[in-house]
Amino acid sequence: MGTTHRYCGSCGKPTVAHAADRARDCPECRLTFYPRISPVVMALVTRGRQLLLTRKPGYAPGAIRWSRVSSRRERRWSMR
């Protein structure tokens, strides 16, 4: 988990690695802290046999680097 949740947010004591999960435990409070996640949305947009691809403007001229449409999910977006 890197440097996230090295200390308990409740009591301030150092946390230890969780035995079975990718998490940290506070031995004092018995709280478990999980890493923050950043959901990503990825889509493949098609029309018949055509694909919609994107290209980052910063790529070197002549470089053939295309990608699918993707974005980090914003909290206010509905996933329904």
C-alpha positions in Angstrom: 0.0 0.0 0.0 3.0 2.3 -0.2 2.9 5.1 2.3 -0.9 5.2 2.8 -2.3 4.6 6.2 1.0 4.2 8.0 -0.6 5.6 11.1 -4.1 5.1 12.5 -6.5 7.9 11.7 -8.2 7.5 15.1 -5.5 7.0 17.7 -2.3 7.9 15.7 -0.5 4.6 16.5 1.5 2.9 13.7 -0.4 0.4 11.6 0.7 -3.1 10.6 0.1 -5.1 7.4 -3.2 -7.0 7.3 -2.7 -10.8 7.4 -5.0 -11.6 4.5 -6.0 -8.4 2.7 -4.2 -5.5 1.0 -4.9 -3.4 4.0 -3.4 -2.0 7.2 -4.6 -2.8 10.8 -4.3 -0.7 13.9 -3.3 -3.1 16.7 -4.5 -0.5 19.3 -8.0 0.3 17.9 -8.5 -2.8 15.8 -9.5 -0.7 12.8 -8.7 -1.8 9.3 -7.7 0.7 6.6 -8.0 -0.1 2.9 -6.2 1.8 0.1 -8.0 4.5 -1.8 -9.0 3.4 -5.2 -9.5 5.4 -8.4 -12.2 3.8 -10.6 -11.5 4.1 -14.3 -14.0 4.0 -17.1 -12.9 2.5 -20.4 -15.0 2.2 -23.5 -14.6 0.8 -27.0 -16.9 2.9 -29.3 -17.8 1.2 -32.5 -19.9 1.9 -35.6 -20.1 -1.2 -37.8 -16.5 -2.2 -38.4 -15.1 1.2 -37.4 -13.5 2.0 -34.0 -13.2 5.4 -32.3 -9.6 5.8 -31.1 -7.9 8.8 -29.4 -4.4 10.2 -29.7 -2.5 12.2 -27.2 -1.4 15.5 -28.8 2.0 15.3 -27.1 3.2 12.2 -29.0 6.1 12.7 -31.3 5.2 13.5 -34.9 4.8 10.4 -37.0 4.4 8.2 -33.9 1.6 5.7 -34.3 0.1 5.6 -30.8 -3.6 5.3 -30.6 -5.7 4.3 -27.6 -9.3 3.5 -26.5 -11.4 6.2 -24.9 -10.8 6.2 -21.1 -11.3 8.4 -18.2 -11.1 8.4 -14.4 -14.6 8.2 -13.0 -15.8 11.3 -11.2 -17.7 10.9 -8.0 -20.8 12.6 -9.3 -21.2 10.3 -12.3 -23.9 7.6 -12.2 -22.8 4.1 -13.1 -26.4 2.9 -13.8 
